[in-house]
């Protein structure tokens, strides 16, 4: 009595629980390290005003 069919598969439950074992701070650090890796400037020559245009060059506001 009191038991019912599981709402989710046991494998899904275990996968979620393993994710929740990692602290939120660590999860955030891992996400930022993965997502922002493409945005990092490799060296100073990669960073120039020409590459940092935001649509203002046509209006002479650069």
Phi, psi and omega in degrees: 000143179090351178264148179219174178294141180296143179282331178231160179291145177302325180294323177293317178301314180296320179297316179294317180297324179292326176292319183290344178292333180280136183296149179303325179295317179294320178300316179297317179299317179296319180295313180298320180295327181280313187286316186277357182301325180286343183266349184291141177274125183285320176208170186297331181291339177286339184260105178221162179298330180293326180274347182257042179276143181236029179088004182268347186296331181287340180260003179071023182261014181269000000 
